[in-house]
Amino acid sequence: MKIVFEQSEKAAFKMMAERIVSALSCKRARREIFNVALSGGESAKKLFAALCGKDFSSARWDHARFFWIDERCVLPEDDMCNYKHAKELFFDRKKISAENIFRIRGEECPVDEAARYSKLVGQMLPSPSGVPSFDCAVLGMGTEGHVGSIFPSNMGLIESKDLYAVSRPCENNQWRITATGALIKSAAKILCPIVGRDKKRIFLKTLREIGAGRASTPAAVLFSEIPNMEIFTDINTDTKEK
């Protein structure tokens, strides 16, 4: 795990966007497909803003295929839908072909959709180690330490043998579909933004737990097991939380 510290939230997302575009460009130069898995939430919106900025206006996305780490079980027009925000804030602006976008269908039966999406990803992605591998997976971390839609209340999904599974966080009863631990960990490049004061407490707690060799949250478990992860943050990890 590598922590990339930047002086501001904007700079952190710009550096993360730079990593994505660089990986995209390398794949495109070799005429290979760039398979990327997106997440949702406020961090995703800020990443889309960075990718649409003038610094990356020359990026070519025709060799990219887009998948999702997780999705809420809602209609694609719902404001809670991760796909909706990606479409409005990124796909439409960059004129990305619908043929290259593979959304999780949150409006379908969650169990059936998790099975369908697992099969789709298994068929479309290379599996050099026996598990399908995204070229780049964009993760997020919630204030209670969840990753994707793996929450402290369903940490068994980290070890699930399925690629995608149904998740139902106990705090809001919202059904979701999420990539499991094996699929997340198999990605060639894993990028995670952790920015803002509201993430400081859980981020420092996660680092302490990893250092002590224990884990009480999905973030602590997964981050400790992913050596190729880069975390982009404006949080000074040298300070101690009071």
N, C-alpha and C positions, 0 to 999 in steps of 0.2 A: 504494500500500500504506500502510495506516494502522496504527500499533501502539498498542493501548490497554493501558497499564500499570496494574495493580492491585497492592495491597500483599500480597494473598494469593491462593492458588489458588482458594479458594472465591469470593472477590470477582470474580475473572476469569470464572469460569463463570456467576456470577449476571449479570454485565454482558452476556455473550454470550447468555444465555437471554432477557434483556430485549430485545435486538436482534431475536431471532427472534419473540418474542411481539408486539412492536411491528409488525413487518412483517406478521405474521399478522392482526393486528387491522385494519390498513389495508386489506388485501385483503378481509377479511370485511365491512368497512363498505361496500365497493363491490360486495358480493355476488359476488366473484370467487374462483376457486379459488387456493389457496396451494400451489404445488408445491415441495416441499423434498426435497433429497437428503441422506441421512445417511451417516456413516462409522462405523467400529467402533473397537475398542480401549478402553483405560482412559479416554481422554478422553471418548469417547462415553458411557460409563457415568456419568461425573461430570456431564456435560451433562444427561443424563436425570434425575439426582437434582435438579439445579437447576430444571429445567422442572416437576418434580413438587412443588416446594417451595411453601410457603404464599404466597410473594410472587406466584406465578402461578396460584393456584388458580382464579381467575375466567376464565382463558383458555379460549376456545371453539375446539375443534379440528375441528369438523364440516365446515369448508370447506378442510381441509388434505388433501393427498395426499402420501404418503410413498414415496420411491424410495431407491436406494442409490448411493453413489459406487463402492463396491467390496464384494466378498464373497469369502470363502474357499469352495473347492469341497468342501463338507462337507454332511452332513445338517442340516436345520433344527433338530434337537434337539441338535446337537453343541455343546459348550461353546466351540468356536472360531468359531461362527457369529455374525456381526454381527446378523442378524435376530433370533436367539434373545434376545440381550441387550436389543434394542430392545423386543421384545414383553413380556418379563418386567418390565423396569424402567420402561417408558414406556407402551406401547400398552395393556396390560392395566389399568394403574393409572388411566389417563385415559379408559378405555372407548372407545377409538378403533375405529371400524367396520373390519372386515376388508376391506370394499369399497374403502377408501381406502388400503390398504397394498399396495404392489407390490414384492415381494421379488425378488431375484435367486435363482434356483433352483440353489443350489450342488450339489445332488445330481444334476443332469443333466450330460450331456456338455458340457464347458466351451465348446467351439467353437460348438455349437448354441445354448447358452444365451446366449452373448455376442451372437450374431446375433438371437435372439428378443428379448432385452432392448433391444438397439439399436432394433429395429423398434417395440417397445412405447413406448419413450421418444419416438421420433420421431413417433409418432402422437398421443401424449397431450399433449405440450408445445408451446407456441407457438414459432415459429422466426422472430423478427423480423429476424435477420441471416443467415438461411439455415441456422443451426445451432440445434437445440432448446435452450431456455433455462429452467433452473430459476429460480424466484423466489428461492430461497436454497439454497446448497450449503454443507454443513458439511464442512470438510476436517480432516485431521490431519497431523502430520509425525512421522515415525519418527526414531529416534536416528541412523540413517544417511542421513537426508535424503529418505526416500521420502514420496510424497504419494499418497493412495489406495493402489492397489497398483502404482504406477509406481515402480520401484526404480532405483538407479544402474546395475544390470545390464541394464535394458531401457528406457533413456531414449528409445528410438525411439518408444515409445507416446505420447510427448508430441505428436508430429507425425502420428500415425496418422490416416487419413481415416475410420476407423470410429468410432462413438460409444462402443462398449464392445469390449474385446479381452481375450484370455486373457493372463495374466501368470504367470510361474513363477520366483519369486525363487530364485537359485542357492543361497542359504545353507541353506534348509530343504526345498527341493524341493516346496513346497506350491503346488498349482495355485490360481489365483485368477482372478476376473473383475473388470475395472476400467474405469471411465470413462477416456477418453483426454483428452489435453490440450485439444483443441478444445471438447469438451463441458464440461469443468471451467471453462474460461475464459469460456464464453458465459453463465454464470449471472449474474443481475441483482445478487445480493448473495452475497458469498463470505466466510464466517466461519471462522476457524481458531484453536483454542486451542493454545498452546504453553506448558506450565507444568511446573514441577518442575526439580530440579537435574540430572536425567538428560538434559534437553533443552537445557541451557544451552550446552554446547560446540557442538552442531550449529546452534543458533539463531544464536549469535554468528558462527560461520563463514559461515552463509548470508548474514547481513547484510553481512559483509566482502566476500564474493564479489559480491554485488549492487552494492555501492559501487564495486568495482573493475571492474565490467563484465564479469565472467566467471562461469561456473557449472559446478560439477562434480557437482551433484546435481539430482534433479527439483525439489526445493523451491526451490533458487536460480533455476532456469529459470522455473518457473511464477510464483513470487512476484514476479519482476522484470517479468513480462508481465501482471500482473493489478492494474490501478490501483484497482479497486473492492474490494480485499480488506481486511478488518479482522482483525488478529491480536490475540488477547486473551492476555495473559501476566503472570506474576508475576516475570519475569526482568528485572533492571535492565540495559538495553542500553547504559548509559553506562559500565559496568564492562568491563574487559578480562579475557579468559580467559588464565590463566597457563599 
